[in-house]
Amino acid sequence: MDLSVRFSPDLWLFLAPRNRRPEVCLPYDGTSSLGHVVESAGVPLTEVGGLTAAERPAGPSYRPRPGEVVDVRPVRRPQVIPEIRFLLDVHLGTLARRLRLVGLDTAYHNDMDDDALIEQASAEERVLLTQDRGILRRRSLRHGAYVRGARPDDQFLDVLDRFRPPLAPWTRCTACNGTLATVGKAEVEDTLEPGTRRTYDAFARCLACGRVYWHGAHGDTLSAIVRTAADAVSRP
């Protein structure tokens, strides 16, 4: 028995090439849930914004009847989430630093396995951002999202477009995610290189790890990233 399914083109990247068409027939045993069918085709439920069967709303636990045509729609953007708090997997380190740069609460570790990531995401009410479709299909994961794009620039814009979070640039440590506080030059002078001490007067320090920040040689590049982010979240 087959089930006729129409996936939105926005979800085709998750499908096998042979199934990237307006309507596909998927094997169906007559008893599995609709959510199981969708995920078996390669689409994590974290990326699904709505399901209908025979043009009626249906949930992931619904069991389709013979002859019903199923429609699968993507998550509506901007997506509303309980907390604007993220956790990134080990492959998204550059994205983590950029999200922190614009003030988003972003946890990241380069040595955590899937079980540890899911445990932290659940314990801290964070959305797990990843390009690992397998972890997004884990039942124990409460909130997750697939990050689109191969380049950090594209990944950054995808996350901003999906969640449209409020930004607070220059308020978080890009190294550890701690909060930055303005400090006087005299408080950090003994930690600075001579050239930095002579050239700059405005500083901030991470309250968690103690790292000191100033508008240095890379300041213009970072400012451009912040401007790009501000433009992205302000688009109608």
Contacts in CASP RR format, 6 or more apart in sequence:
PFRMAT RR
TARGET T0000
AUTHOR 0000-0000-0000
METHOD contacts of the structure
MODEL  1
MDLSVRFSPDLWLFLAPRNRRPEVCLPYDGTSSLGHVVESAGVPLTEVGG
LTAAERPAGPSYRPRPGEVVDVRPVRRPQVIPEIRFLLDVHLGTLARRLR
LVGLDTAYHNDMDDDALIEQASAEERVLLTQDRGILRRRSLRHGAYVRGA
RPDDQFLDVLDRFRPPLAPWTRCTACNGTLATVGKAEVEDTLEPGTRRTY
DAFARCLACGRVYWHGAHGDTLSAIVRTAADAVSRP
1 27 0 8 1.000
1 28 0 8 1.000
1 29 0 8 1.000
1 30 0 8 1.000
1 66 0 8 1.000
2 25 0 8 1.000
2 26 0 8 1.000
2 27 0 8 1.000
2 28 0 8 1.000
3 25 0 8 1.000
3 26 0 8 1.000
3 27 0 8 1.000
3 28 0 8 1.000
3 37 0 8 1.000
3 64 0 8 1.000
3 68 0 8 1.000
3 70 0 8 1.000
4 23 0 8 1.000
4 24 0 8 1.000
4 25 0 8 1.000
4 67 0 8 1.000
4 68 0 8 1.000
4 69 0 8 1.000
4 70 0 8 1.000
5 23 0 8 1.000
5 24 0 8 1.000
5 25 0 8 1.000
5 26 0 8 1.000
5 37 0 8 1.000
5 38 0 8 1.000
5 41 0 8 1.000
5 69 0 8 1.000
5 70 0 8 1.000
5 71 0 8 1.000
5 72 0 8 1.000
6 22 0 8 1.000
6 23 0 8 1.000
6 24 0 8 1.000
6 69 0 8 1.000
6 70 0 8 1.000
6 71 0 8 1.000
6 72 0 8 1.000
7 15 0 8 1.000
7 19 0 8 1.000
7 24 0 8 1.000
7 41 0 8 1.000
7 43 0 8 1.000
7 72 0 8 1.000
8 71 0 8 1.000
8 72 0 8 1.000
8 73 0 8 1.000
8 74 0 8 1.000
10 74 0 8 1.000
11 43 0 8 1.000
11 47 0 8 1.000
11 48 0 8 1.000
11 72 0 8 1.000
11 74 0 8 1.000
12 20 0 8 1.000
13 148 0 8 1.000
14 41 0 8 1.000
14 42 0 8 1.000
14 43 0 8 1.000
14 44 0 8 1.000
14 47 0 8 1.000
14 133 0 8 1.000
14 146 0 8 1.000
15 24 0 8 1.000
15 41 0 8 1.000
15 42 0 8 1.000
15 43 0 8 1.000
16 41 0 8 1.000
16 42 0 8 1.000
19 26 0 8 1.000
19 41 0 8 1.000
23 69 0 8 1.000
24 41 0 8 1.000
26 37 0 8 1.000
26 40 0 8 1.000
26 41 0 8 1.000
28 37 0 8 1.000
28 64 0 8 1.000
30 63 0 8 1.000
30 64 0 8 1.000
30 66 0 8 1.000
31 63 0 8 1.000
32 40 0 8 1.000
32 63 0 8 1.000
33 60 0 8 1.000
33 61 0 8 1.000
33 62 0 8 1.000
33 63 0 8 1.000
34 51 0 8 1.000
34 53 0 8 1.000
34 58 0 8 1.000
34 59 0 8 1.000
34 60 0 8 1.000
34 61 0 8 1.000
34 62 0 8 1.000
34 63 0 8 1.000
34 64 0 8 1.000
34 70 0 8 1.000
35 45 0 8 1.000
35 51 0 8 1.000
35 59 0 8 1.000
35 60 0 8 1.000
35 61 0 8 1.000
37 64 0 8 1.000
37 70 0 8 1.000
38 45 0 8 1.000
38 48 0 8 1.000
38 51 0 8 1.000
38 60 0 8 1.000
38 72 0 8 1.000
39 45 0 8 1.000
39 137 0 8 1.000
42 133 0 8 1.000
43 72 0 8 1.000
44 133 0 8 1.000
44 134 0 8 1.000
44 136 0 8 1.000
44 137 0 8 1.000
44 146 0 8 1.000
45 60 0 8 1.000
45 136 0 8 1.000
45 137 0 8 1.000
46 75 0 8 1.000
46 136 0 8 1.000
46 141 0 8 1.000
46 143 0 8 1.000
46 144 0 8 1.000
46 145 0 8 1.000
46 146 0 8 1.000
47 74 0 8 1.000
47 75 0 8 1.000
47 136 0 8 1.000
47 145 0 8 1.000
47 146 0 8 1.000
48 60 0 8 1.000
48 72 0 8 1.000
48 73 0 8 1.000
48 74 0 8 1.000
48 75 0 8 1.000
49 73 0 8 1.000
49 74 0 8 1.000
49 75 0 8 1.000
49 76 0 8 1.000
50 57 0 8 1.000
50 59 0 8 1.000
50 72 0 8 1.000
50 73 0 8 1.000
51 57 0 8 1.000
51 58 0 8 1.000
51 59 0 8 1.000
51 60 0 8 1.000
51 62 0 8 1.000
51 70 0 8 1.000
51 71 0 8 1.000
51 72 0 8 1.000
51 73 0 8 1.000
52 58 0 8 1.000
52 70 0 8 1.000
52 71 0 8 1.000
53 62 0 8 1.000
53 64 0 8 1.000
53 65 0 8 1.000
53 68 0 8 1.000
53 69 0 8 1.000
53 70 0 8 1.000
54 65 0 8 1.000
54 67 0 8 1.000
54 68 0 8 1.000
54 69 0 8 1.000
55 69 0 8 1.000
55 71 0 8 1.000
58 64 0 8 1.000
58 70 0 8 1.000
64 70 0 8 1.000
75 145 0 8 1.000
75 162 0 8 1.000
77 161 0 8 1.000
77 162 0 8 1.000
77 164 0 8 1.000
78 161 0 8 1.000
78 162 0 8 1.000
78 163 0 8 1.000
78 164 0 8 1.000
79 145 0 8 1.000
79 162 0 8 1.000
79 163 0 8 1.000
81 127 0 8 1.000
81 143 0 8 1.000
81 163 0 8 1.000
82 125 0 8 1.000
82 143 0 8 1.000
83 125 0 8 1.000
83 126 0 8 1.000
84 104 0 8 1.000
84 105 0 8 1.000
84 163 0 8 1.000
84 165 0 8 1.000
84 166 0 8 1.000
85 105 0 8 1.000
85 106 0 8 1.000
85 107 0 8 1.000
85 124 0 8 1.000
85 125 0 8 1.000
85 126 0 8 1.000
85 127 0 8 1.000
86 99 0 8 1.000
86 104 0 8 1.000
86 105 0 8 1.000
86 106 0 8 1.000
86 107 0 8 1.000
86 126 0 8 1.000
86 127 0 8 1.000
86 128 0 8 1.000
86 129 0 8 1.000
86 159 0 8 1.000
87 106 0 8 1.000
87 107 0 8 1.000
87 108 0 8 1.000
87 117 0 8 1.000
87 120 0 8 1.000
87 121 0 8 1.000
87 124 0 8 1.000
87 126 0 8 1.000
87 127 0 8 1.000
87 128 0 8 1.000
87 129 0 8 1.000
88 95 0 8 1.000
88 96 0 8 1.000
88 99 0 8 1.000
88 106 0 8 1.000
88 107 0 8 1.000
88 108 0 8 1.000
88 128 0 8 1.000
88 129 0 8 1.000
88 130 0 8 1.000
89 112 0 8 1.000
89 117 0 8 1.000
89 128 0 8 1.000
89 129 0 8 1.000
89 130 0 8 1.000
89 131 0 8 1.000
89 132 0 8 1.000
89 135 0 8 1.000
90 109 0 8 1.000
90 110 0 8 1.000
90 111 0 8 1.000
90 112 0 8 1.000
91 130 0 8 1.000
91 131 0 8 1.000
91 132 0 8 1.000
92 108 0 8 1.000
92 129 0 8 1.000
92 130 0 8 1.000
92 131 0 8 1.000
92 147 0 8 1.000
92 155 0 8 1.000
93 108 0 8 1.000
93 110 0 8 1.000
94 152 0 8 1.000
95 129 0 8 1.000
95 147 0 8 1.000
95 152 0 8 1.000
95 155 0 8 1.000
95 156 0 8 1.000
95 159 0 8 1.000
96 106 0 8 1.000
96 108 0 8 1.000
97 174 0 8 1.000
98 152 0 8 1.000
98 156 0 8 1.000
98 225 0 8 1.000
98 229 0 8 1.000
99 106 0 8 1.000
99 156 0 8 1.000
99 159 0 8 1.000
100 106 0 8 1.000
100 172 0 8 1.000
100 173 0 8 1.000
100 174 0 8 1.000
100 177 0 8 1.000
101 169 0 8 1.000
101 170 0 8 1.000
101 172 0 8 1.000
101 174 0 8 1.000
101 222 0 8 1.000
101 225 0 8 1.000
101 226 0 8 1.000
102 167 0 8 1.000
102 168 0 8 1.000
102 169 0 8 1.000
102 225 0 8 1.000
102 226 0 8 1.000
102 229 0 8 1.000
103 167 0 8 1.000
103 168 0 8 1.000
103 169 0 8 1.000
103 170 0 8 1.000
103 171 0 8 1.000
103 172 0 8 1.000
104 165 0 8 1.000
104 167 0 8 1.000
104 172 0 8 1.000
105 126 0 8 1.000
105 172 0 8 1.000
105 177 0 8 1.000
106 172 0 8 1.000
106 177 0 8 1.000
107 120 0 8 1.000
107 124 0 8 1.000
107 126 0 8 1.000
107 177 0 8 1.000
108 177 0 8 1.000
112 120 0 8 1.000
114 132 0 8 1.000
114 135 0 8 1.000
114 138 0 8 1.000
117 128 0 8 1.000
117 130 0 8 1.000
117 135 0 8 1.000
118 128 0 8 1.000
118 135 0 8 1.000
118 138 0 8 1.000
118 140 0 8 1.000
118 141 0 8 1.000
120 126 0 8 1.000
121 127 0 8 1.000
121 128 0 8 1.000
121 141 0 8 1.000
121 142 0 8 1.000
121 143 0 8 1.000
121 144 0 8 1.000
122 140 0 8 1.000
122 141 0 8 1.000
122 142 0 8 1.000
125 142 0 8 1.000
125 143 0 8 1.000
126 143 0 8 1.000
127 143 0 8 1.000
127 144 0 8 1.000
127 145 0 8 1.000
127 163 0 8 1.000
128 135 0 8 1.000
128 136 0 8 1.000
128 141 0 8 1.000
128 143 0 8 1.000
128 144 0 8 1.000
128 145 0 8 1.000
129 144 0 8 1.000
129 145 0 8 1.000
129 147 0 8 1.000
129 159 0 8 1.000
130 136 0 8 1.000
130 144 0 8 1.000
130 145 0 8 1.000
130 146 0 8 1.000
130 147 0 8 1.000
131 146 0 8 1.000
131 147 0 8 1.000
131 149 0 8 1.000
133 146 0 8 1.000
135 141 0 8 1.000
136 144 0 8 1.000
136 145 0 8 1.000
136 146 0 8 1.000
145 159 0 8 1.000
145 162 0 8 1.000
145 163 0 8 1.000
147 155 0 8 1.000
147 158 0 8 1.000
147 159 0 8 1.000
148 154 0 8 1.000
148 155 0 8 1.000
148 158 0 8 1.000
149 155 0 8 1.000
149 158 0 8 1.000
156 225 0 8 1.000
156 228 0 8 1.000
156 229 0 8 1.000
157 228 0 8 1.000
157 232 0 8 1.000
160 229 0 8 1.000
160 232 0 8 1.000
160 233 0 8 1.000
161 232 0 8 1.000
164 233 0 8 1.000
165 233 0 8 1.000
166 233 0 8 1.000
167 226 0 8 1.000
167 229 0 8 1.000
167 230 0 8 1.000
167 233 0 8 1.000
169 226 0 8 1.000
169 229 0 8 1.000
169 230 0 8 1.000
170 180 0 8 1.000
170 204 0 8 1.000
170 213 0 8 1.000
170 226 0 8 1.000
171 179 0 8 1.000
171 180 0 8 1.000
172 178 0 8 1.000
172 179 0 8 1.000
172 180 0 8 1.000
173 179 0 8 1.000
173 180 0 8 1.000
173 206 0 8 1.000
173 208 0 8 1.000
173 209 0 8 1.000
173 210 0 8 1.000
173 211 0 8 1.000
173 213 0 8 1.000
175 206 0 8 1.000
175 209 0 8 1.000
175 211 0 8 1.000
176 206 0 8 1.000
176 208 0 8 1.000
176 209 0 8 1.000
176 211 0 8 1.000
177 208 0 8 1.000
178 206 0 8 1.000
178 207 0 8 1.000
178 208 0 8 1.000
178 209 0 8 1.000
179 206 0 8 1.000
179 207 0 8 1.000
179 208 0 8 1.000
180 204 0 8 1.000
180 205 0 8 1.000
180 206 0 8 1.000
180 207 0 8 1.000
180 213 0 8 1.000
181 204 0 8 1.000
181 205 0 8 1.000
181 207 0 8 1.000
182 202 0 8 1.000
182 203 0 8 1.000
182 204 0 8 1.000
183 203 0 8 1.000
183 204 0 8 1.000
183 205 0 8 1.000
183 212 0 8 1.000
184 203 0 8 1.000
185 197 0 8 1.000
185 200 0 8 1.000
185 201 0 8 1.000
185 202 0 8 1.000
185 203 0 8 1.000
187 203 0 8 1.000
187 205 0 8 1.000
188 203 0 8 1.000
188 205 0 8 1.000
188 212 0 8 1.000
189 197 0 8 1.000
191 212 0 8 1.000
192 212 0 8 1.000
196 214 0 8 1.000
196 216 0 8 1.000
200 214 0 8 1.000
200 215 0 8 1.000
200 216 0 8 1.000
202 214 0 8 1.000
202 215 0 8 1.000
203 212 0 8 1.000
203 213 0 8 1.000
203 214 0 8 1.000
204 212 0 8 1.000
204 213 0 8 1.000
204 214 0 8 1.000
205 211 0 8 1.000
205 212 0 8 1.000
205 213 0 8 1.000
206 212 0 8 1.000
206 213 0 8 1.000
END
